[in-house]
């Protein structure tokens, strides 16, 4: 845990450019990228899955963004241990820019993998959710996101992710 703290601290110092004192003074950047951890509810039999997450978002003007978020599901808590991947493709409304940037988005989602008995599991569907980025330095922030997924199989479930975000 100490190493993670040091790593985040080094990033904060490295991304603070001379003359940039407040994150809200920075112009809106076109690209953001996130790396962290994701959590996804796969239903009664497969339970909650957990794994590393990443995302890339492209700003489309001041108030909209197109993005993708991917989670590698390395373990799950259900009776059948599920491993695989999950991805969301979204269009988001970003009502304001500044130190705190909220977002509200919706789009398509998919999951693919297999469980402990060798069965292949896949599903496609829709999702909606929201999140927030807190810019702790001009180009470094922390992002949290939550979503509700509706799969074509009739299963619904929550998902969440969080991590470190950079912008350029």
N, C-alpha and C positions, 0 to 999 in steps of 0.2 A: 504494500500500500504506500510506503514511503517513496518507493521508486516512481510510482505513478504521480504522486504529488510533486516530486522534483521535475519529472518530465513535463508536466503541465506548467510548472513555474518557468522552466527554461523556454517553453514555447511562448508564454506570455511576454517574457522579456525580449525574445527574438522577434516577435511580431510587432512590438511597439516601435514605430518609426519616429525619428526626430520630428518635432513639430506637431505630432498627433497626440493630443492630450486626452480627448474624450472620444469614445467610440461613436457617439452620435454625430460628431463632426465629420466623420469619414463619408465619402460619397457611397451611394448604393452600389454594391458590387454585383456583377452579373452572375458569378459562380460561387457556390458554397459546397463544401464537402464535409461529411461527418463520419467519424469512426467511433464505435462504442459497443454496446451490448443490446441485444433484442430479446423479447419475450413474446410468445404467441400461444394462445389457447387453441389447441387442436381438437377439443371435444372430450367426451367422457372416456373413451378407450385409450387415447394417446396422451391426454393430459396437457400440461403446460410444457412447451419446448423453449429452450434457452440456447443462445449462441452469439457469436460475434456479428455485429451489424455495421453496415456502411450505407451511405447515401450521397447522392450528387443532385444539386438543384440549380436550375438556370432561371434567373429572373427575366420575366417578360414584361418590361416596363416597371413602373414603380409599385404596382399593387398585385401582380400575378407572378406565379412561378410554376415551372414544369419540373418534376423531379422523379427520381426513382430511389427506393430504399430496399436493400437486400439484407436478409438475415440467414446465416448458415446455422441450421438447427442441429446442434451436436448431441443433444440429449433431451429427453422428455420425462415427465413424472408419471405418466399413465401406466396401465397394465402392459400395453405394447409399447416398448421404447421406440420412438420415432426419430429418424435422422434424415435430414434432407435440406432443402432450401426453400425460402419464401421470398417473393418480390412484390412490391407495390409500385405502380406507375400512376402518378397523380398530377392534377392541376390544383394549385392552391391560391387562395386569396390571402394576400399579406396586407392588412389594412394600414399599417404604418411601419416606418423604418426608424431605428434609433437604437438605444442601448438594449431595449427589450423589443423583440419582433415576434408578435403572435402570427399564427398561420392557421387557416381552416381549409382543408382539402378533401377531395374525393377522387376516386379513380378505379382502376382494375387491379386485381390481385391474383396471385397464383402460388401454389405450394406443390412441391414434388419431392418424393423421397420414399423410404421404405421403413417398415417397423420390424421389431425383433423376431417375428415369425416369418419374415421374408416377403410379406405382401407389399406390393407397390401401392403407394398412396399418392393421389394427386387430386387437386381441386382448383377450380377457377371461380372467380366471383367479383364482387364489388366491395368497396370499403369507403368509409368516411371517417374523418378524424381531425385532430388539431394538434398543435404543438407550439412551442415557444423557443426562441433563441435568446440567450442572454449574452451580449457581447462584453466580455471582461477586458478586452484589449481591442485596438482598432481592427485587427484581422483574426482574432481568436475568440471563440465563444463556447458556450455549453448549450446543447440542444436536448430537449425532451419532447417526446411525441407519443400520442395514444391514438388508437384507431379501433373501429368496430368492423369486423369482416363478416360478409354474408357469402358463403360458399355455395356453388351449384348443387352440392350434395344435401343441402338443407341445414347444414351445421353452421352456427354462428359463433363468433368468439372475439374476444378482445386481443389486442396486441399493443405492445409498447416498446419504445427504444429510447436510448439516451447515450450521449457521448460528447466528445470534443468536436467542435466545428471550426473550420477555417474558411476564409473568403478571399477572393482575388478578382 
